[in-house]
Amino acid sequence: MKKFLKRYDIIFVVLLFLLCVPAEYYEIFSLAEDQTIFFRHSMRSVFVDRKEMSFPYDKIALVTVDETFFSKYGKFPLMRKDLAKIIENLNRLGAKVICVDMLMDMPNAYGEDPVLAEAISKSRAILASRALFDSNNQFQKLIYPTHLLNNAGSSGYINLISPSSVNTFLSRVRIYPEITGWKDGWPLAIRAASEYLGTEPLLQDGILTLGKISVPLDQFNDIYIDFSTVPEGYRFLHQMVGITAYEFSDISDLTGHEIRELKEWVEGKIVILGETSAVSHDWFDTPVGMIYGAEIIADTVSTLLKGAPLRPASPETEAGISFLFLLSVVLCTSLIRSPWIQTSAAVILFAGFVFICTLSYMYTGMVISMNYNLIAGFSGYFVLSLSSYFRERKLNIVQHREKKRAQRERKIAEAANKAKSEFIANMSHEIRTPLNAILGFSEILIRKTEDSQHKTYLSAILSSGHILLELINDILDLSKIEAGKLAIQYESVNIKILLTDIQQVFSNKAEEKGIELKTEISREIPGGLVTDEIRIRQILINLIGNAVKFTSRGHVKISVYGDFTDEIKNTFDLALDVEDTGIGIPEDQQNLVFESFQQQDGQSIKEYGGTGLGLSITKRLTEMMGGTISVKSEVGRGSILRVLFPGVEVMEESALAETFSESSDNIQVKFGQADILVIDDIRANRELIKGYLEDTDLFIIEAESGEEALGLLKNENFRSVGNPGYPDLILMDIKMPGKSGYEVTEIIKNDDALRHLPVVALTASVMKNSEKKINALFDGFLQKPLSRAKLISELKKFLAYKTKIKSEVKESGAKTEEKGEEVISEESKAIIIKVLDNEIIPEWEEIRDVFFVDDVADFAEKLGDIAIRYDLGFLADYSRKLYEDAQSNNLDRIEDSITKFTEIIDRIYYIQGSGDNL
C-alpha cells in the first residue's frame, strides 16, 4: 500500500476516473459528447436495418412553407389570415394535430390575430413558444405567443435550450422540470406527441411518461433524438414526407380526386407546419432555423412515438465502463516496456473502446459517454507514459550505477583474492621451509636410531609435521573450492573396495583408542558407480577421521546403502552414514560445524585439535558432486553424519581395477657415481639432502649462496668425481639472499660452457604462476617439505640408476637406456596390449584433452600396477614421476609427462615387436 501511494502517476489516473463520472454533469462535456453521438449515428445509419430508423410517414406529415410556396404565393411574409386558411383546410382534411413551428409572440400589424385565433380554436393546433435565458445561461421564463393566440390554443417551447448550446438542439430535446407545471411548459414536440396519443405528459424520477410510452432521460433531462434515415437521393426529410403549404392555402376549387389526394397526406397525422426555405422570408421563423426546425421537430416526435430507442446508460454502467477503460490504460502503460508496443497497444485500446461504445449505440440504443472517457484516457496514457519514461530512465541510471559499483566491487574482490593468494603462497613457503627440515631429519633419524624411545619421539615429531602439512593442504583445498578451480572428475568406482581401503587406514587408530570400527555395506550397492573416487575418499576420510577423533568408547560404524531409482537399474541413490558414540553435537550448533574455521562451543582444542576446516570442505565437496550432507546428533550419545548422492549412474567395474591391484612401493633404486651441487642458504636443507643420499654413491658439493656456486662452477681447479670440471646435477634453492635461484640459473643457462648442466629448483612455493616461471627456466622441480622418495624420483630423471623390482634388478639409465631390453612372455604381452588398447589409451586421451590432477594420480597408479606385475622398469619410472608430479600439483610438468606418454606407448609396442601398430 505504501509503495502504491508513492505512485503519483497512478493516483492521478485514479482521480481522472473519479472525475469521469461527474464530468458528464457539466454541460461543456455534454456538448462535446454530441460530436461522438453524430459519429455513432452515422455508423448506425450505415450498418443497422433502415426499417428501425425509417420515418413514420403514416403518422407524421410535413407541410412546408418553402421556396415553391413563396413563388406561387407571390409575396412575403406569410399573412396570418392566410396561415389561418391553411390551418382551417388542414383541419377540414382530417389532420389530427397541427404543430405550427413559427414564433408569433408579437401582435400582428395588420390586425389578423383574431382570424388566426379563431382557426386555431377550431382545430387541435399547437403553437411555438420560446425559452428565455439570462447571461449565465440560466432559464428565466417562457415567451408565449400573443395573448389572443395563446388563449385560443396550447403551445410548447421550441428545441433551442440556451444561447450557449447551439449544438445541443441538433441532437437532444431538453425538459426543464421546474417549468413542467407551468401552462404549456413542455417542449413543442412533446406537446404534439401527447396530443396525438391523447394523454398528458408526466415527468417523474427522470422518466417521461406518455401514456404507455416511458422515455428515460439523461442527467440533463434530455431526450436523445433518433434521426430518421433518409433514402439516398434525398437531401432533406421534408423532400420525402413534406408537401408545400400552398396546396392547402385554397382547396375550394379542387376536384374530389384532388381533395382525396391531399387528404391522404394529412388525415389522422401530426402535421408539422413550418418554414423550410433556404432563406428566411418571415420574421417569425423559429431560432432553430428554416430547413432544420420543422425537420428536428418531426424527428423528435418520431423518436417519442417509437418509445425513444436511444437511452442513456445508467450511472453504474458509466462508472464501470470508465473504470475498466482507465484500468486498461494503467495496465497497458505499466506492464509493457517497449515504447512501440506500448503505443500500438494504446491505439488498439482506444479503438476498442470506441468500437464497443459504437456497437452498444448501434444494436442496443445505449448511449455510453465516450468523449470525456477518451479525454481522460489520453491524459492518463500521457501521464503514465511520461512517468514510465522517467522511471525507466531513473532505473537505467541506477542500474548503471549498480553496474559501476559491481565492477568496483569485483575489482576489489579480485584484488582481495590476489592478496589472499599471495598470502597463502607466502605462508605456505614460510611454513614448508622449516617443515622441510623437521620432516626430513625426522625421517633420517628414524631410520638411523635403534633406541625405541627415540623412535617414539621422532615419530611424534614426524606425525605433528604431517598434521601441519595437512592443515596447509586443507587451506589450499578450501581456497580452490572458493575460487571454483576444484574440478570433479567422474569415473567408475567400486565403493566396496574403496571402503575396505579406508577402513584399513583407520583400523590401527581405532584399535589404539579401544573402539570398534564397523562397516556395513548393503548388497544392493552396484559394483561400479560413476563418481569421483578421490573426492569420495576425501569425504569419507574426513568424516571417519572426525568420528574416531571424537569417540573414546563404543564404536564407529560406516554404513553404505541405497536404492535403484528406476526399474532398469541405470541410476542409484547412494547413502553414506558415519555413526559414532562420541561426544555429540548440540542441536543449536549442528549447522555451525559445517562453516569454515568453526568448531562447536566447549570443544577442547587441546584435547581434540583441528582447525574446523574438515567438515566445511566435506560439505562443499558433497554439494559440488550434487549431494547433500546432514547431521543427527545428541550430546553425550554420539552423532550420525549422512551423505546422500541421488541419481548416481551405475556402470560396470573397471577391468583394470580387477586385474591390477598390487602395490608399487617395493621398487628399489641404485644410482651410479655422480656429483650433485646443492645451492641453499639454509644449512639444514643442505644437510637434509646429504642425509637422504648418504647411503648412495652420489657425492654432494655444497654452496650457501648463488655467488659462491657461480664461483665454484667457473673455477678451473673445481673437480668432480664422475664428470671432471662440472657436477652432473645442480639442486637450486629459489629464495636466497643476494642473487636468487632464478638469477643464478639464468646466468648458467646463458653460459655456453654451463648451459648443458641440469638444474632442479627447490622451492616451498605452491602457486601456479610460480610453477610456470620455474618450469620455463629450470629442468626440474622439487617442492618443500622434501621427502626422500620425491628426491630419488627427481634424480632418476637425470642420473643413471638401476631399479630392483621384487628382488630382481634391471639396469636403467636416463642417459643410456635403449629400447627393447625388457623381456616378457607372449601371454603377458597379449594382456598388456589388450589393457593398453581398451583402457589405458582411452583414459590417456581423455586426460590429455582436459586433465585433472586427481585423474593423473589415479592414472599413474594404474601404470605402476602394470609395471610391477610385468616387471617393466621404464614404465615404473614413468608412473612414479607422473604420480609425484600430480602430488606436487605441477601442472606444466604433468602436461609434459602426459604428452611424452606416446613414447611409452611406442616402447610397449616395441617390446611386442610391432612398433608401427600405434
Disulfide bonds with the S-S distance in Angstrom:
none
